[in-house]
C-alpha cells in the first residue's frame, strides 16, 4: 500500500467509486424530481462520516441524515455545509445550538416545541421535520389532534420553519408488502390533516425506494444500499439493479509457524491440531469488532479460504493455513481476493444478525483507507 499513517497491518478499505455507483443508480431509479437524502449516521454505518458525506454529496445527494445532534455537529466541524437532518430525539435546550449550526431537527411532541421555543433566538430560525408514527412505534405523532396542535404552534412561532414531514417503514425489506401498504395508506391519511404540506415528504428507506415507487414522494432516505448492501437477503434477487459493496476488511500475516499434531492454541486451549499444521497470526481481534463468535469463520489467503482456529483474542486471532505463506501476506476478511470473495452477508449469517451490524461494529481504531479511481485519496487513523 506504500506509505501509510498507521502502524498495524489491519485496515478497512472504502471504495468511493462503488459508493458513487450506488448513488447514481438510485438517482436514475427515482428520477430527477425526487431528492436523495444520504443517511450517514453511526459514522456512516462504519465507513467514516466525513469522507462518505462528501462523496455522497458529490455523487447526487442533496441532504444528509444522522441519528443524533452530536453526529451533525461533528460533520459541521469537519467542514460539511450541506443540509443535515437529525432523525432521533433532541433535547429542547439544544434547539438553539441546532439553529446556530443550521441543523434540521425531528419534532413529534407539542411540549417539546413549547420548551424549545424558549431557547430560540429571533435571528436564527430552526428548521424542523415532523415525524409521523404510521406503525413503526418508535418516535412520531400518532393522533390528529396532536398533529394539528403542532402545526398551529409552528405557524405561531416565527423562529421555527416546518420544512418536511416523514415516517419510517417497518417491513419494507420483507417480501410481504401488506404492512407497508397499511403504513403508506396511514401516511396519506395523516397528510390530509395538514392545512399546508411542507416542502419535503419522505417515507422511503433503501428497501422501499428500491421496490415501491409509490413511496418515493419527493425525497427518499438512502441508507444501507448506498453502501452496496441489500436491505435483506430475501429481497436481494428482486432489486432493480446490482449493488456494489463499498467496504472491505484486510489484514496481514504477522507470524507463521508449523505446529505438531496435538498442539493446542489460544485461550482455553480449545483448539487441538489434528495433524501437523501451518498456523498464521493476524493482528485483528474482538476489540476491532472481529468478535469471538467468528471462531471458525474463513478468511482469504492468496485467494484460498482458511478457517480461524482457537479463540479470537482482543487484538489477534489465528488461522489454519493450507500451506506455508510468508509473513506480510495480505489476508482478506471481507471482500474479494483473486477469484474468491467473503461478503458482509456471509459474516452476518455466521453471527445470526444483519449486514448493518457488521459494518457498524468494525471499531474506530481500525484505519479507513479511502480509494477512488484505484488510488488512495485519504487514510484516516483516528488514533493518530
Secondary structure, DSSP 8 states (H G I E B T S, - for coil): --S-S--SSEEEEEEHHHHHHHHHHHHHHH-TTSEEEEE-HHHHHTT-HHHHHHHHHHTT--EEEESSHHHHHHHHHTT--S-EEE-S---GGGHHHHHHTT-EEEE--HHHHHHHHTT--TTS-EEEEEEB-SS--SSSB-SHHHHHHHHHHHHT-TTEEEEEEE---SSTTSS--HHHHHHHHHHHHHHTT-SS--SEEE---HHHHHH-GGG-TTEEEE-GGGGT--S-GGGGGG-SS-----EEEEEEEEEEEEE-TT-EESGGG-EE-SSSEEEEEES--GGGT--GGGTT-EEEETTEEEEEES---SS-EEEEESS---TT-EEEEEEEETTEEE-HHHHHHHTTS-HHHHHHTS-TTSEEEEEETTEEEEEE-TT-
